[in-house]
Amino acid sequence: MAGKPLSVAVIGGGIGGLAAALSLLRVGLDVHVYEQARELSDIGAGLQISPNASRLLRRLGIVEALDINGVRPVGVHQRRWDDGRTLQRAPLGPEIEAAFGAPYYHFHRADLVGVLAAAMPPGRVHVGHRLREIDDLGERVVATFENGARIEVDALVGADGIHSRVRHCLYGPDKPRFTGCVAWRGLVPADKIAHLDLEVVSSNWMGPGGHFVHYWVSGRTRHNFVAIVERDSWTAESWTDRGDIEEVRALYAGWHPIVRTLLGSVEETFIWALHDRPALPRWSTGRCTLLGDACHPMLPMMAQGAAQAIEDGAALASCLTQGRDDVVAALARYEGARKARATRLQDMSAGNRVRFHYPDGPDQIARDAAMAAGGDRSITNIGWLYGHDPAAIGESPPT
């Protein structure tokens, strides 16, 4: 029917899927989200949303909710693991917002999922829908779910994470690769660490064989930490395995008192292995495509996993609104616009996995000297990342 909006199914109701759905709805497409869980939630703890992604979220009309739930750090503080010596301080506050037109946020994952879910129109999110099969019929895509539901749409987007069922349906089975790192995460109530008088910054302590990141979330009521260490092997792939808090405390026994105090103040911790995948040869086939961790999972060492998924959704909306008459070409254009950038950030994140963990010695000394000189976090050097607007592919969507 002439004038009928394109119909799009987004498989996956996490941050990437919901942000993509909101971007697609904003340009007038008929979008529904299908989530396998019985309710929308996002396990995990903190995440960082830099200006390249926050400007896209703020365009969705949720500025007030973002500001209520997010914490705006004033900077990033890179430090030595044992004596706390500053390796680098760089701005993340007003200077970054002035330079790039959008703020830097810290969120608890569940808080951001809640904000995005609340912005979805009623009846657009369908929980309890675990994807079974996809059949691209040329003019339409048919998706069936394990609950017996069946849908037909003009385009289908896999936003269903590193274990993506959409990717499996399109390209067959594979396994993510273990990166040699495991992480413990935890949340410390603010009243337990008030005596530390912690700054509103993203702190990264670098040491031999590991690093430790922490920052405020949830309106500064909780402090999030992630402790990452190297390990030879791993079999489980869950975010919800409880960790042995005494084990992680022992691993960081020689670290700075702030690190040890945070670990000593948490009542429970969760452990998971860090996995990634080699860059996929392609993201799109016919009327189906992928976004976020489904096609470019990356280590957290650039704090860009969620941000890149949000960028994907904005780029996809731009391509589909300009290519309504040729969905296949629009999806190919989306992949062409996004793949090199996402792969670059995958590679940079993997590089930081090595750089952050140097043992004391020549490599560590050279790294510290580079950081002290301003390094990669100066406003000039970070412009390619924070200043990027993925919606500006040709003619931008309406503002």
Buried (B, 14 or more C-beta within 10 A) or exposed (E): EEEEBBBBBBBBBBBBBBBBBBBBBBBBBBBBBBBBBEEBBBBBBBBBBBBBBBBBBBBBEBEEBBBEBBBBBBBBBBBBBBEBEEBBBBBBBEEBBEBBBBBBBBBBBBBBBBBBBEBBEEEBBBBBBBBBEBEBEEEBBBBBBEEEBEBBBBBBBBBBBBBBBBBBBBBEEEEBEBBBBBBBBBBBBBEBBEEBEBBBBBBBBBBBBBBBBBBBBBBEEBBBBBBBBBBEEBEEBEBEEEBEBEEBBEBBEEBBEBBBBBBBBBEEBBBBBBBBBEBBEEBBBBBBBBBBBBBBBBBBBBBBBBBBBBBBBBBBBBBBBBBBEEBBEBBBBBBBBBBEBBBEBBEBBBEBBEBBBBEEEEEBEEBBEBBEEEBBBEBEEBEEBBBBBBBEBEEEBEE
